[in-house]
Amino acid sequence: MNSKNKKILIIAIIVTIPVFLMLYANYRSNFVRQLQGPIEGTDSVLTVGNKLAVISKNNHIYIWQWDDLKKWPIVAKVQAEVIVPVNNDKIIYNPSSSPEKLVLTDLKADEQLQNLSLPYGSQCKSIKTSFNGKSGIVSIVSKETAIKGLVKLAAFDCDLKILSVVFQKDPKEEDFTLYDCSVTDDANLISGVGKKGTGWIFVKDVKNDKILWEKTFDEYNQFTIVKFSPDGKTLYVAEKVRFIIVFDAITGNVLRTYEQPEYPTPAHQKQNISSIAVSPDGKIFAADTEPARTIWFWDIATGKKINTITASDLTVSDIAFSPDSKYFATGCLVKPEIKIWKVPQSK
């Protein structure tokens, strides 16, 4: 190595070390603890009441108390196609052995408390709950020959006493794909996002049985994630790659657009937004970008970026805030790690 190359190497080291130390210090200042998660990896992370719920890739569910994370979690290992925690220490799942049903059980899945049948000939695709876990919505697709492919959204309460179809659309009549759905705490509004040529979104007033608004956006190929804010007044919608659009839930007006920077990725991976979350106090918005494994945080009031945290050395599957909005949890798609972090604060 000649003297010129040595100088370049020394300069590179001098520049790199402070950057590394700064990133490491940021990691250590926000990192709180690590929990033993599902050995097969985590699919999703949720907060319901005072509970931190982790759903494994095998649809097993692990429940911690946010105010006592040192205790071992309650674990329910049922054979389920889809599973979610709901309010009042209950779980709702779609059994692999009886895919035509939804079942309500306790946190350990020891006792079946209630069950309801899905519309005849339907397949459960997803179950989503409201922010407070008191209501939910199930996405189902018809397998019956006459109406095969018909997409329905059915609303339910946390006691699983009611299951009513509140939205349906036939892709044979209008070409579309539904990727995600969301429901407000009072179950009065639902939203769905996906693709109808381009990015597609709608909001329906369930109480009055009418579509409040429906839009497509030529600048976005598809929308993949949707979440109502805790108060149900705004809607956060992520397109697949870099942008999150915030809408007024009632009018459909665009209130703000959050943008993540484009960055180079390995040949076999593409940049994507894997998860988004709104803090319970409505002050902080977070979004994870893969394969950078980096979570971005914004101040909702100002729209300004607060900070970023690299949360794992592998893929981050999901994020969830604690009930007091002071902490957040991250899951890893391929490792049994659940990490707890302090939420970065505005400077």
BAMAR-916035 format. One record per residue (C-alpha): residue in three letters; chain; x, y, z. Coordinates in nm, 4 decimals, padded with zeros to 6 digits. Example, Ala and Ser with C-alpha at 12.3 -4.5 7.8 and 13.67 -1.06 7.14 Angstrom:
BEGIN
ALA, A, 01.2300, -00.4500, 00.7800
SER, A, 01.3670, -00.1060, 00.7140
//
This chain:
BEGIN
MET, A, 00.0000, 00.0000, 00.0000
ASN, A, 00.1520, 00.3321, -00.1062
SER, A, 00.1515, 00.6422, 00.1110
LYS, A, -00.1400, 00.8011, -00.0755
ASN, A, -00.3658, 00.5012, -00.0159
LYS, A, -00.2586, 00.4881, 00.3483
LYS, A, -00.3626, 00.8500, 00.3933
ILE, A, -00.7026, 00.7809, 00.2335
LEU, A, -00.7513, 00.4789, 00.4618
ILE, A, -00.6584, 00.6795, 00.7728
ILE, A, -00.8991, 00.9583, 00.6769
ALA, A, -01.1770, 00.7039, 00.6173
ILE, A, -01.1159, 00.5486, 00.9596
ILE, A, -01.1097, 00.8889, 01.1287
VAL, A, -01.4438, 00.9800, 00.9661
THR, A, -01.6082, 00.6404, 01.0268
ILE, A, -01.5261, 00.5939, 01.3950
PRO, A, -01.7138, 00.9036, 01.5231
VAL, A, -02.0171, 00.8108, 01.3113
PHE, A, -02.0132, 00.4574, 01.4511
LEU, A, -01.9726, 00.5833, 01.8070
MET, A, -02.2589, 00.8280, 01.7602
LEU, A, -02.4907, 00.5542, 01.6261
TYR, A, -02.3897, 00.3175, 01.9059
ALA, A, -02.4479, 00.5853, 02.1704
ASN, A, -02.7914, 00.6567, 02.0229
TYR, A, -02.8716, 00.2836, 02.0315
ARG, A, -02.7633, 00.2459, 02.3932
SER, A, -02.9409, 00.5610, 02.5107
ASN, A, -03.2778, 00.4371, 02.3816
PHE, A, -03.2492, 00.0604, 02.4308
VAL, A, -03.4116, -00.0647, 02.7540
ARG, A, -03.4270, -00.4443, 02.7525
GLN, A, -03.4733, -00.7544, 02.5410
LEU, A, -03.7436, -01.0182, 02.5890
GLN, A, -03.7353, -01.3800, 02.4777
GLY, A, -03.9748, -01.3943, 02.1874
PRO, A, -04.1070, -01.6785, 01.9723
ILE, A, -03.8281, -01.9068, 01.8524
GLU, A, -03.9721, -01.9074, 01.4989
GLY, A, -03.9728, -01.5270, 01.4805
THR, A, -04.2377, -01.2584, 01.5175
ASP, A, -04.5110, -01.1683, 01.2727
SER, A, -04.6751, -00.8799, 01.4611
VAL, A, -04.6533, -00.6761, 01.7824
LEU, A, -04.9576, -00.5065, 01.9405
THR, A, -05.0605, -00.3199, 02.2527
VAL, A, -05.4086, -00.3905, 02.3885
GLY, A, -05.4874, -00.2193, 02.7171
ASN, A, -05.1875, -00.2702, 02.9428
LYS, A, -05.0711, -00.5783, 02.7548
LEU, A, -04.7941, -00.6258, 02.5038
ALA, A, -04.8964, -00.8986, 02.2610
VAL, A, -04.6567, -01.0723, 02.0258
ILE, A, -04.7885, -01.3002, 01.7517
SER, A, -04.5429, -01.5538, 01.6138
LYS, A, -04.5068, -01.6651, 01.2531
ASN, A, -04.6877, -01.9847, 01.3605
ASN, A, -04.9785, -01.7790, 01.5006
HIS, A, -04.8908, -01.8477, 01.8633
ILE, A, -04.9483, -01.5528, 02.0946
TYR, A, -04.7273, -01.4281, 02.3791
ILE, A, -04.8684, -01.1770, 02.6309
TRP, A, -04.6647, -00.9566, 02.8674
GLN, A, -04.7814, -00.6852, 03.1074
TRP, A, -04.6310, -00.3536, 03.0019
ASP, A, -04.5880, -00.2497, 03.3664
ASP, A, -04.4016, -00.5724, 03.4586
LEU, A, -04.2029, -00.7002, 03.1626
LYS, A, -03.9754, -00.9057, 03.3897
LYS, A, -04.2459, -01.1682, 03.4328
TRP, A, -04.2655, -01.4579, 03.1897
PRO, A, -04.5365, -01.4107, 02.9267
ILE, A, -04.8653, -01.5963, 02.9064
VAL, A, -04.8459, -01.8140, 02.5966
ALA, A, -05.1331, -01.9535, 02.3906
LYS, A, -05.0370, -02.2101, 02.1280
VAL, A, -05.3486, -02.2847, 01.9286
GLN, A, -05.3708, -02.4147, 01.5740
ALA, A, -05.4913, -02.0962, 01.4092
GLU, A, -05.4947, -01.9462, 01.0628
VAL, A, -05.5234, -01.5953, 01.2132
ILE, A, -05.5146, -01.4790, 01.5762
VAL, A, -05.5438, -01.1448, 01.7606
PRO, A, -05.5715, -01.0247, 02.1220
VAL, A, -05.8792, -00.8214, 02.2180
ASN, A, -05.9952, -00.6252, 02.5201
ASN, A, -06.0852, -00.7887, 02.8546
ASP, A, -05.8012, -01.0460, 02.8476
LYS, A, -05.9374, -01.2433, 02.5546
ILE, A, -05.8149, -01.3809, 02.2226
ILE, A, -06.0029, -01.4214, 01.8969
TYR, A, -05.8774, -01.6655, 01.6364
ASN, A, -05.9731, -01.8519, 01.3215
PRO, A, -05.9089, -02.2241, 01.3927
SER, A, -05.7177, -02.4308, 01.1380
SER, A, -05.9513, -02.7221, 01.2148
SER, A, -06.2681, -02.5112, 01.1695
PRO, A, -06.1810, -02.2336, 00.9231
GLU, A, -06.5475, -02.1415, 00.8889
LYS, A, -06.5510, -02.0012, 01.2461
LEU, A, -06.4147, -01.7305, 01.4727
VAL, A, -06.3456, -01.8427, 01.8312
LEU, A, -06.3189, -01.6348, 02.1495
THR, A, -06.0999, -01.7753, 02.4270
ASP, A, -05.9009, -01.6698, 02.7332
LEU, A, -05.5345, -01.5666, 02.7179
LYS, A, -05.4126, -01.9232, 02.7665
ALA, A, -05.6647, -02.0612, 02.5177
ASP, A, -05.7817, -02.3049, 02.7872
GLU, A, -06.1508, -02.2418, 02.7409
GLN, A, -06.3648, -02.1633, 02.4378
LEU, A, -06.5936, -01.8811, 02.5495
GLN, A, -06.7812, -01.8063, 02.2287
ASN, A, -06.7770, -01.8769, 01.8577
LEU, A, -06.9446, -01.7370, 01.5496
SER, A, -06.9667, -01.8709, 01.1966
LEU, A, -06.8275, -01.6742, 00.9050
PRO, A, -07.0539, -01.6198, 00.6033
TYR, A, -07.1052, -01.9523, 00.4247
GLY, A, -06.8207, -02.0571, 00.1974
SER, A, -06.5848, -01.7828, 00.3171
GLN, A, -06.2132, -01.7917, 00.3956
CYS, A, -06.0659, -01.5674, 00.6666
LYS, A, -05.7771, -01.3583, 00.5333
SER, A, -05.7044, -01.1255, 00.8264
ILE, A, -05.8410, -01.0020, 01.1595
LYS, A, -05.7736, -00.6451, 01.2734
THR, A, -05.8744, -00.4822, 01.6007
SER, A, -05.9362, -00.1204, 01.6923
PHE, A, -05.6867, 00.0826, 01.8930
ASN, A, -05.8577, -00.0041, 02.2241
GLY, A, -05.9206, -00.3676, 02.1292
LYS, A, -06.2971, -00.3386, 02.1878
SER, A, -06.4018, -00.3831, 01.8263
GLY, A, -06.2576, -00.5459, 01.5201
ILE, A, -06.2950, -00.6302, 01.1561
VAL, A, -06.2348, -00.9545, 00.9702
SER, A, -06.1435, -00.9679, 00.6017
ILE, A, -06.2983, -01.2664, 00.4235
VAL, A, -06.3042, -01.3959, 00.0671
SER, A, -06.5754, -01.6172, -00.0788
LYS, A, -06.4755, -01.9594, -00.2125
GLU, A, -06.8212, -02.0406, -00.3471
THR, A, -06.8218, -02.0915, -00.7250
ALA, A, -07.1053, -01.8486, -00.7954
ILE, A, -06.9442, -01.5610, -00.6036
LYS, A, -06.5821, -01.6777, -00.5892
GLY, A, -06.3416, -01.3988, -00.4978
LEU, A, -06.6072, -01.1722, -00.3439
VAL, A, -06.4350, -00.9667, -00.0724
LYS, A, -06.6212, -00.8879, 00.2495
LEU, A, -06.5349, -00.7005, 00.5684
ALA, A, -06.7315, -00.8088, 00.8755
ALA, A, -06.7332, -00.6162, 01.2043
PHE, A, -06.7328, -00.7831, 01.5460
ASP, A, -06.7287, -00.6810, 01.9136
CYS, A, -06.4668, -00.8018, 02.1649
ASP, A, -06.7170, -01.0468, 02.3203
LEU, A, -06.7822, -01.1978, 01.9751
LYS, A, -07.1581, -01.1648, 02.0135
ILE, A, -07.2038, -00.9857, 01.6820
LEU, A, -07.0510, -01.0476, 01.3375
SER, A, -07.2032, -00.8348, 01.0636
VAL, A, -07.0899, -00.7758, 00.7054
VAL, A, -07.0293, -00.4027, 00.6613
PHE, A, -06.8559, -00.3938, 00.3231
GLN, A, -06.8358, -00.6134, 00.0141
LYS, A, -06.6898, -00.5772, -00.3316
ASP, A, -06.6596, -00.8151, -00.6273
PRO, A, -06.3228, -00.8071, -00.8090
LYS, A, -06.4890, -00.9574, -01.1188
GLU, A, -06.6959, -00.6402, -01.1532
GLU, A, -06.4198, -00.3967, -01.0554
ASP, A, -06.0533, -00.5017, -01.0626
PHE, A, -05.8970, -00.4386, -00.7212
THR, A, -05.6843, -00.5964, -00.4465
LEU, A, -05.7449, -00.5276, -00.0767
TYR, A, -05.4214, -00.5373, 00.1280
ASP, A, -05.5197, -00.4006, 00.4693
CYS, A, -05.8127, -00.2654, 00.6711
SER, A, -05.8717, -00.0727, 00.9935
VAL, A, -06.1587, 00.0190, 01.2277
THR, A, -06.2120, 00.2992, 01.4805
ASP, A, -06.2618, 00.2383, 01.8528
ASP, A, -06.6346, 00.3088, 01.8302
ALA, A, -06.6626, 00.0852, 01.5206
ASN, A, -06.8370, 00.3665, 01.3313
LEU, A, -06.5703, 00.3983, 01.0607
ILE, A, -06.3793, 00.1387, 00.8633
SER, A, -06.1096, 00.1865, 00.6022
GLY, A, -05.9513, -00.0377, 00.3439
VAL, A, -05.6466, 00.0099, 00.1223
GLY, A, -05.4911, -00.1713, -00.1688
LYS, A, -05.4660, -00.1390, -00.5416
LYS, A, -05.7208, -00.0503, -00.8073
GLY, A, -05.4908, 00.0180, -01.0985
THR, A, -05.2956, 00.2453, -00.8632
GLY, A, -05.2994, 00.3162, -00.4889
TRP, A, -05.6588, 00.2818, -00.3625
ILE, A, -05.8266, 00.3795, -00.0348
PHE, A, -06.1809, 00.4133, 00.0982
VAL, A, -06.3537, 00.5063, 00.4238
LYS, A, -06.7034, 00.3876, 00.5100
ASP, A, -06.9461, 00.5200, 00.7695
VAL, A, -07.0734, 00.1901, 00.9102
LYS, A, -07.3459, 00.3460, 01.1244
ASN, A, -07.5074, 00.5182, 00.8255
ASP, A, -07.4051, 00.2480, 00.5762
LYS, A, -07.2401, 00.4779, 00.3237
ILE, A, -06.8961, 00.5287, 00.1679
LEU, A, -06.7691, 00.8653, 00.2910
TRP, A, -06.4959, 00.8814, 00.0304
GLU, A, -06.2921, 00.6658, -00.2056
LYS, A, -05.9778, 00.7685, -00.3925
THR, A, -05.7019, 00.6395, -00.6173
PHE, A, -05.3593, 00.7998, -00.6495
ASP, A, -05.1656, 00.7729, -00.9757
GLU, A, -04.8383, 00.8641, -00.8039
TYR, A, -04.8500, 00.5535, -00.5811
ASN, A, -04.8530, 00.1997, -00.7171
GLN, A, -05.0379, 00.0543, -00.4168
PHE, A, -05.1223, 00.1163, -00.0509
THR, A, -05.0287, -00.1673, 00.1846
ILE, A, -05.0930, -00.0473, 00.5435
VAL, A, -05.3722, 00.1589, 00.7018
LYS, A, -05.4271, 00.2657, 01.0633
PHE, A, -05.6713, 00.5046, 01.2289
SER, A, -05.5320, 00.7424, 01.4896
PRO, A, -05.6342, 00.6709, 01.8523
ASP, A, -05.9102, 00.9353, 01.8348
GLY, A, -06.0319, 00.8094, 01.4951
LYS, A, -06.0046, 01.1529, 01.3362
THR, A, -05.7088, 01.0856, 01.1070
LEU, A, -05.5930, 00.7994, 00.8925
TYR, A, -05.2326, 00.6919, 00.8282
VAL, A, -05.1736, 00.5117, 00.4994
ALA, A, -04.8431, 00.3680, 00.3801
GLU, A, -04.7577, 00.3004, 00.0203
LYS, A, -04.5139, 00.0159, -00.0289
VAL, A, -04.1811, 00.1988, -00.0555
ARG, A, -04.1200, 00.5422, 00.1028
PHE, A, -04.4314, 00.7519, 00.1671
ILE, A, -04.6975, 00.7650, 00.4392
ILE, A, -04.9989, 00.9862, 00.3703
VAL, A, -05.2139, 01.1274, 00.6489
PHE, A, -05.5822, 01.1874, 00.5714
ASP, A, -05.8713, 01.3541, 00.7478
ALA, A, -06.0842, 01.0468, 00.8158
ILE, A, -06.4157, 01.2214, 00.7420
THR, A, -06.3334, 01.4407, 00.4416
GLY, A, -06.0464, 01.2484, 00.2829
ASN, A, -05.8357, 01.5636, 00.2630
VAL, A, -05.4606, 01.5007, 00.2684
LEU, A, -05.3194, 01.6583, 00.5856
ARG, A, -04.9525, 01.5623, 00.5573
THR, A, -04.7125, 01.3311, 00.3769
TYR, A, -04.4183, 01.1706, 00.5557
GLU, A, -04.1247, 01.0694, 00.3380
GLN, A, -03.8364, 00.8319, 00.4011
PRO, A, -03.5199, 00.8752, 00.1924
GLU, A, -03.4345, 00.6350, -00.0856
TYR, A, -03.1251, 00.4211, -00.0212
PRO, A, -02.9354, 00.1450, -00.2031
THR, A, -03.0442, -00.2123, -00.1222
PRO, A, -02.9070, -00.5608, -00.1980
ALA, A, -03.0021, -00.7014, -00.5378
HIS, A, -03.2548, -00.9470, -00.3911
GLN, A, -03.4281, -00.6915, -00.1668
LYS, A, -03.6348, -00.3821, -00.2344
GLN, A, -03.6919, -00.0883, -00.0025
ASN, A, -04.0273, -00.1113, 00.1730
ILE, A, -04.2267, 00.0204, 00.4674
SER, A, -04.2942, -00.2841, 00.6865
SER, A, -04.4929, -00.1286, 00.9731
ILE, A, -04.6311, 00.1976, 01.1099
ALA, A, -04.7606, 00.3034, 01.4534
VAL, A, -04.9168, 00.6039, 01.6258
SER, A, -04.8490, 00.6651, 01.9957
PRO, A, -05.1565, 00.6431, 02.2247
ASP, A, -05.1194, 01.0097, 02.3221
GLY, A, -05.1321, 01.1030, 01.9533
LYS, A, -04.8006, 01.2892, 01.9612
ILE, A, -04.5543, 01.0568, 01.7845
PHE, A, -04.5719, 00.8711, 01.4547
ALA, A, -04.3299, 00.5881, 01.3727
ALA, A, -04.2548, 00.3889, 01.0581
ASP, A, -04.0041, 00.1131, 00.9918
THR, A, -03.8117, 00.0845, 00.6668
GLU, A, -03.6601, -00.2411, 00.5403
PRO, A, -03.4010, -00.3693, 00.4657
ALA, A, -03.2375, -00.0824, 00.6588
ARG, A, -03.4089, -00.2057, 00.9802
THR, A, -03.4505, 00.1579, 01.0792
ILE, A, -03.7489, 00.3162, 01.2537
TRP, A, -03.8236, 00.6798, 01.1817
PHE, A, -04.0030, 00.8995, 01.4355
TRP, A, -04.1920, 01.2208, 01.3631
ASP, A, -04.3600, 01.4828, 01.5804
ILE, A, -04.7251, 01.4704, 01.4687
ALA, A, -04.7997, 01.8322, 01.5659
THR, A, -04.5170, 01.9777, 01.3545
GLY, A, -04.4493, 01.6995, 01.1059
LYS, A, -04.0783, 01.7247, 01.1849
LYS, A, -03.8521, 01.4228, 01.2087
ILE, A, -03.7430, 01.3529, 01.5675
ASN, A, -03.4911, 01.0721, 01.5298
THR, A, -03.4179, 00.7281, 01.3847
ILE, A, -03.3285, 00.4007, 01.5577
THR, A, -03.1765, 00.0926, 01.3966
ALA, A, -03.3713, -00.1719, 01.5848
SER, A, -03.2177, -00.5031, 01.4741
ASP, A, -02.9429, -00.6663, 01.2713
LEU, A, -03.2173, -00.8535, 01.0841
THR, A, -03.5683, -00.7716, 00.9596
VAL, A, -03.7963, -00.5728, 01.1933
SER, A, -04.1443, -00.7239, 01.1623
ASP, A, -04.3569, -00.4793, 01.3613
ILE, A, -04.3611, -00.1981, 01.6190
ALA, A, -04.6001, -00.1033, 01.9008
PHE, A, -04.6061, 00.1788, 02.1564
SER, A, -04.6600, 00.1278, 02.5292
PRO, A, -04.9901, 00.2572, 02.6791
ASP, A, -04.8159, 00.5621, 02.8295
SER, A, -04.6386, 00.6410, 02.4986
LYS, A, -04.2967, 00.6424, 02.6711
TYR, A, -04.1712, 00.3147, 02.5254
PHE, A, -04.2113, 00.1017, 02.2165
ALA, A, -04.1509, -00.2617, 02.1302
THR, A, -04.0036, -00.4136, 01.8149
GLY, A, -04.0242, -00.7687, 01.6857
CYS, A, -03.7820, -00.9524, 01.4588
LEU, A, -03.9108, -01.1606, 01.1681
VAL, A, -03.6458, -01.4334, 01.1943
LYS, A, -03.5090, -01.4176, 01.5507
PRO, A, -03.6680, -01.4731, 01.8958
GLU, A, -03.6025, -01.1153, 02.0051
ILE, A, -03.8500, -00.8591, 02.1318
LYS, A, -03.6755, -00.5323, 02.2122
ILE, A, -03.8074, -00.2554, 02.4342
TRP, A, -03.6962, 00.1024, 02.3665
LYS, A, -03.7478, 00.4516, 02.4989
VAL, A, -03.9407, 00.6677, 02.2546
PRO, A, -03.7168, 00.9462, 02.1196
GLN, A, -03.8305, 01.2903, 02.2252
SER, A, -03.8397, 01.6195, 02.0364
LYS, A, -03.5400, 01.8364, 02.1089
//
